[in-house]
Amino acid sequence: MLVDTHCHFDAAEFDADRDEESNQAREQGVVAIVVPSVCQANFEVVINLAQQHAHVHYALGIHPMYVNQSQITDLAALKTLLQQAITFDKPPVAI
């Protein structure tokens, strides 16, 4: 049993064949993939991706590489979304 704890499965590189890559990972024994958000702009993207794939889960936060591009309002948005997300059918697995 394998768990990929940090995969940017939402990246554009996967757009053309995301479903096929997802299926191949499962065939190779990957039972879960955690997709971390990198900035406020992709909070919803990772949530939606997790809703589309049963074995995909998400983490919400701001990646260190994006801190300089972020605003204080991004943290407020993150806090609000986290308060909502804990009630989702599929809440985040990490922050």
C-alpha positions in Angstrom: 0.0 0.0 0.0 1.4 3.4 -1.1 0.4 6.9 -0.2 1.8 9.9 -2.1 1.8 12.6 0.5 2.8 15.5 -1.7 1.8 15.5 -5.4 0.9 18.6 -7.3 -1.6 16.6 -9.3 -3.4 19.8 -10.1 -0.5 21.1 -12.2 -1.0 21.9 -15.8 1.4 19.0 -16.7 -1.4 16.6 -15.8 -4.2 18.4 -17.7 -3.9 16.2 -20.8 -3.9 12.8 -19.1 -4.8 13.4 -15.4 -7.4 10.5 -15.4 -5.0 8.1 -17.0 -2.2 9.0 -14.5 -4.6 8.6 -11.7 -5.6 5.2 -12.9 -2.0 4.1 -13.4 -1.1 5.2 -9.9 -4.0 3.1 -8.5 -2.9 0.1 -10.6 0.6 0.4 -9.1 -0.8 0.3 -5.5 -1.1 4.0 -4.7 -4.2 4.1 -2.5 -4.1 7.8 -1.7 -2.7 11.0 -3.2 -2.5 14.3 -1.2 -2.5 17.4 -3.3 -1.4 20.5 -1.5 -2.6 24.0 -2.5 0.1 26.5 -3.2 -1.9 29.8 -3.1 -5.4 31.2 -2.6 -6.0 30.9 -6.4 -5.9 27.1 -6.3 -7.7 26.4 -3.0 -10.9 25.5 -4.9 -8.9 23.7 -7.6 -7.5 21.1 -5.1 -10.8 20.7 -3.4 -12.6 20.1 -6.7 -9.8 17.6 -7.8 -10.3 15.6 -4.6 -14.1 15.6 -5.2 -13.5 14.1 -8.7 -11.2 11.3 -7.6 -12.0 9.1 -4.6 -8.3 8.4 -3.7 -7.2 12.1 -4.0 -7.2 14.2 -0.9 -6.1 17.8 -0.4 -4.2 20.0 2.0 -4.9 23.7 2.2 -2.2 26.4 2.7 0.2 28.7 1.1 3.4 27.1 -0.3 6.6 28.7 0.8 7.5 29.6 -2.8 4.3 31.7 -2.9 4.5 33.6 0.4 6.1 36.7 -1.2 3.2 36.8 -3.7 0.5 36.4 -1.1 -1.4 39.1 0.8 -2.7 39.1 4.3 -6.2 38.7 2.9 -5.1 35.3 1.6 -4.7 34.1 5.2 -8.1 35.4 6.1 -9.5 33.6 3.1 -7.7 30.4 4.1 -9.1 30.7 7.6 -12.6 31.1 6.4 -12.3 28.2 3.9 -10.9 25.9 6.6 -13.8 26.7 8.9 -16.2 25.7 6.0 -14.1 22.8 4.8 -14.3 20.9 8.1 -18.0 20.4 7.3 -17.4 19.1 3.7 -18.0 15.5 2.9 -14.3 15.4 2.2 -12.4 17.8 4.5 -8.7 18.6 4.1 -6.3 16.0 5.4 -3.6 18.6 6.3 -3.0 22.3 6.6 
